[in-house]
Amino acid sequence: MANIFLSSAHNSYGQDKPYTSLNAPELKDIISHINEEHIDELLGFLQTFTPISTAELDNIEVQLTTVYAEGLELQVQPKNVESQSVNAQNHTVQNQTFFIAFPAAITHPDELQIQYIALKQRADKKLGKKTIKLIKQTFTVENRYKVSENMLRLELRMPELSNNDPLNKQPSSVPINDAGYAYLFDLTHNSAANNSVTTGIEDNARSARAHRYYTLRKAWQTPTGIQAWVDVFLHGDTLGGSWAQSLQVGETIVTKREFPEKVDHLRDGQALLIADETSMPTVARLLELWENPTPPLVVCVTHNAADQRYFDNVKIRSGIGIGINSSINNSTDGNNERTTKNGVKDNFTVLPIVIDQQCSGQHLASLIDSTVGNYLTDQPIKIDKVWGALEASTVKALRPMLRERLDLSRAEVVIKVYWRQD
Ligand SMILES: Cc1cc2nc3c(=O)[nH]c(=O)nc-3n(C[C@H](O)[C@H](O)[C@H](O)COP(=O)(O)OP(=O)(O)OC[C@H]3O[C@@H](n4cnc5c(N)ncnc54)[C@H](O)[C@@H]3O)c2cc1C
């Protein structure tokens, strides 16, 4: 069981708790990554495996401090002086160290991911949340074509209960109503199966990063199985793009892992969605499945103005919705809003941002922040929630800017890392 915990201000490891240190320099980067990108999961571990209450979670900061062979050490601190105060039972939240045990001990950092995922699956299950799955799925390529200048659509089919793989005990299933549901595609499957793919893919695909996440742009049931779209953005001669372009109709593709996106906070309030070329498919599906009565504001960042047209055929779910704007020639009034009789806008606004190759990180974050700021100067709206997905250094710079500008909490601003600049 994973509910071993220590709650002590004094760390006595090595004496009465002989946890085994892992002598692996790469753990430093892994720990920083988890602390930057996976705080929600650490909070979920605390909520599930320790006596910390849900009320207390709002008032604490958590950090992963050490990865031992047997589990994770989490350091918990009060968020700030005021919140040191109290929870409902008048308990003071103090500095504490917790140990979250892995289901099975590890000997090398390579094994950490499996144990971390196992903890996440247990925590999500206990919290009633959808979770990551480590299962193999096979799709067949039915067609592929461009839907904007550089966005390649793969039309895929998954025949129902067709999975003959004896290792895969679970019946095939594809979520039809989950925006942002992502699959980890195994690019080596195709390089091994198809020796004629362009030079480089095969060698590269055998290298460590021979996988790419792509989002389920849309999926629907047909009489013969499930049909799905996956949209792959072509960033020049890159591994994922070359793989997608080399796929032939009739070929199979294989995924190894899948997980739901964190979008539950968008159910109400005025939302701001921020997409770049890799997250346009998630935003498009969010719009199609939109249930929040208030339509969102969308920021869309592309390198080529022509790719802004990706949203031209996307319709927000509203019953009365028409297509959108995304006129690429005007930056702030590129919208095509209508106001219905009851005064509710039935459409969404896209603020297009077209950048050059040099614009990334802090620079791009400032551009997004100021674009939103300028829009809000003219519009009488208050943003309550944010979802976005961008490159790692832009995400790092943008999160604090938007939280400050919009005066929002960590839980209200979800900006994910979808890719990394080399
Ligand atoms: C949960 C999740 C869902 C995702 N969904 C999608 C999706 O639906 N469609 C999709 O296309 N991608 C999606 N991505 C991103 C995808 O997994 C790749 O990381 C991304 O497309 C880059 O892979 P690549 O092989 O093309 O380039 P890489 O080999 O990773 O990158 C090589 C170089 O290409 C350039 N480059 C790569 N990406 C970009 C970019 N966006 N803008 C500018 N330059 C770039 C950079 O110079 C980079 O250093 C998703 C990622 C995650 C985590």
The ligand as an SDF file (V2000), in Angstrom:
LIG
                    3D

 53 58  0  0  0  0  0  0  0  0999 V2000
   -0.6120   16.0470  -24.4240 C   0  0  0  0  0  0  0  0  0  0  0  0
   -0.0270   16.4820  -25.7530 C   0  0  0  0  0  0  0  0  0  0  0  0
   -0.8270   16.5730  -26.8770 C   0  0  0  0  0  0  0  0  0  0  0  0
   -0.2890   16.9650  -28.1020 C   0  0  0  0  0  0  0  0  0  0  0  0
   -1.1070   17.0410  -29.2090 N   0  0  0  0  0  0  0  0  0  0  0  0
   -0.5860   17.3960  -30.4040 C   0  0  0  0  0  0  0  0  0  0  0  0
   -1.4140   17.4390  -31.5860 C   0  0  0  0  0  0  0  0  0  0  0  0
   -2.6120   17.1050  -31.5450 O   0  0  0  0  0  0  0  0  0  0  0  0
   -0.8410   17.8150  -32.7620 N   0  0  0  0  0  0  0  0  0  0  0  0
    0.4970   18.1710  -32.8510 C   0  0  0  0  0  0  0  0  0  0  0  0
    0.9560   18.5020  -33.9410 O   0  0  0  0  0  0  0  0  0  0  0  0
    1.2860   18.1360  -31.7550 N   0  0  0  0  0  0  0  0  0  0  0  0
    0.7870   17.7430  -30.5400 C   0  0  0  0  0  0  0  0  0  0  0  0
    1.6070   17.6880  -29.4340 N   0  0  0  0  0  0  0  0  0  0  0  0
    3.0360   18.0160  -29.5970 C   0  0  0  0  0  0  0  0  0  0  0  0
    3.7910   16.8280  -30.1970 C   0  0  0  0  0  0  0  0  0  0  0  0
    3.8010   15.7410  -29.3040 O   0  0  0  0  0  0  0  0  0  0  0  0
    5.2500   17.1850  -30.5440 C   0  0  0  0  0  0  0  0  0  0  0  0
    5.9870   17.4400  -29.3860 O   0  0  0  0  0  0  0  0  0  0  0  0
    5.3900   18.3890  -31.4270 C   0  0  0  0  0  0  0  0  0  0  0  0
    4.5120   18.3270  -32.5160 O   0  0  0  0  0  0  0  0  0  0  0  0
    6.8170   18.5100  -31.9460 C   0  0  0  0  0  0  0  0  0  0  0  0
    7.2410   17.2640  -32.4270 O   0  0  0  0  0  0  0  0  0  0  0  0
    8.1120   17.1410  -33.7430 P   0  0  0  0  0  0  0  0  0  0  0  0
    8.5950   15.7200  -33.8220 O   0  0  0  0  0  0  0  0  0  0  0  0
    7.3650   17.7020  -34.8950 O   0  0  0  0  0  0  0  0  0  0  0  0
    9.3270   18.1060  -33.4550 O   0  0  0  0  0  0  0  0  0  0  0  0
   10.5810   17.8140  -32.4750 P   0  0  0  0  0  0  0  0  0  0  0  0
   11.4620   16.8010  -33.0780 O   0  0  0  0  0  0  0  0  0  0  0  0
   10.1000   17.5640  -31.0750 O   0  0  0  0  0  0  0  0  0  0  0  0
   11.2280   19.2270  -32.4590 O   0  0  0  0  0  0  0  0  0  0  0  0
   12.3350   19.5760  -33.2920 C   0  0  0  0  0  0  0  0  0  0  0  0
   12.3660   21.0760  -33.4700 C   0  0  0  0  0  0  0  0  0  0  0  0
   11.2610   21.4340  -34.3080 O   0  0  0  0  0  0  0  0  0  0  0  0
   10.8220   22.7040  -33.9890 C   0  0  0  0  0  0  0  0  0  0  0  0
    9.4440   22.6420  -33.4970 N   0  0  0  0  0  0  0  0  0  0  0  0
    8.7900   21.5780  -33.0000 C   0  0  0  0  0  0  0  0  0  0  0  0
    7.5500   21.9180  -32.6300 N   0  0  0  0  0  0  0  0  0  0  0  0
    7.3990   23.2280  -32.9080 C   0  0  0  0  0  0  0  0  0  0  0  0
    6.3680   24.1750  -32.7620 C   0  0  0  0  0  0  0  0  0  0  0  0
    5.1680   23.8540  -32.2500 N   0  0  0  0  0  0  0  0  0  0  0  0
    6.5940   25.4370  -33.1580 N   0  0  0  0  0  0  0  0  0  0  0  0
    7.7730   25.7840  -33.6590 C   0  0  0  0  0  0  0  0  0  0  0  0
    8.7970   24.9590  -33.8360 N   0  0  0  0  0  0  0  0  0  0  0  0
    8.6240   23.6950  -33.4520 C   0  0  0  0  0  0  0  0  0  0  0  0
   11.7040   23.2230  -32.8940 C   0  0  0  0  0  0  0  0  0  0  0  0
   12.7900   23.8950  -33.4320 O   0  0  0  0  0  0  0  0  0  0  0  0
   12.1440   21.9310  -32.2280 C   0  0  0  0  0  0  0  0  0  0  0  0
   13.2440   22.1350  -31.4550 O   0  0  0  0  0  0  0  0  0  0  0  0
    1.0880   17.2960  -28.2080 C   0  0  0  0  0  0  0  0  0  0  0  0
    1.9000   17.1860  -27.0620 C   0  0  0  0  0  0  0  0  0  0  0  0
    1.3540   16.7910  -25.8480 C   0  0  0  0  0  0  0  0  0  0  0  0
    2.2470   16.6900  -24.6400 C   0  0  0  0  0  0  0  0  0  0  0  0
  1  2  1  0
  2  3  1  0
  2 52  2  0
  3  4  2  0
  4  5  1  0
  4 50  1  0
  5  6  2  0
  6  7  1  0
  6 13  1  0
  7  8  2  0
  7  9  1  0
  9 10  1  0
 10 11  2  0
 10 12  1  0
 12 13  2  0
 13 14  1  0
 14 15  1  0
 14 50  1  0
 15 16  1  0
 16 17  1  0
 16 18  1  0
 18 19  1  0
 18 20  1  0
 20 21  1  0
 20 22  1  0
 22 23  1  0
 23 24  1  0
 24 25  2  0
 24 26  1  0
 24 27  1  0
 27 28  1  0
 28 29  2  0
 28 30  1  0
 28 31  1  0
 31 32  1  0
 32 33  1  0
 33 34  1  0
 33 48  1  0
 34 35  1  0
 35 36  1  0
 35 46  1  0
 36 37  1  0
 36 45  1  0
 37 38  2  0
 38 39  1  0
 39 40  1  0
 39 45  2  0
 40 41  1  0
 40 42  2  0
 42 43  1  0
 43 44  2  0
 44 45  1  0
 46 47  1  0
 46 48  1  0
 48 49  1  0
 50 51  2  0
 51 52  1  0
 52 53  1  0
M  END
$$$$
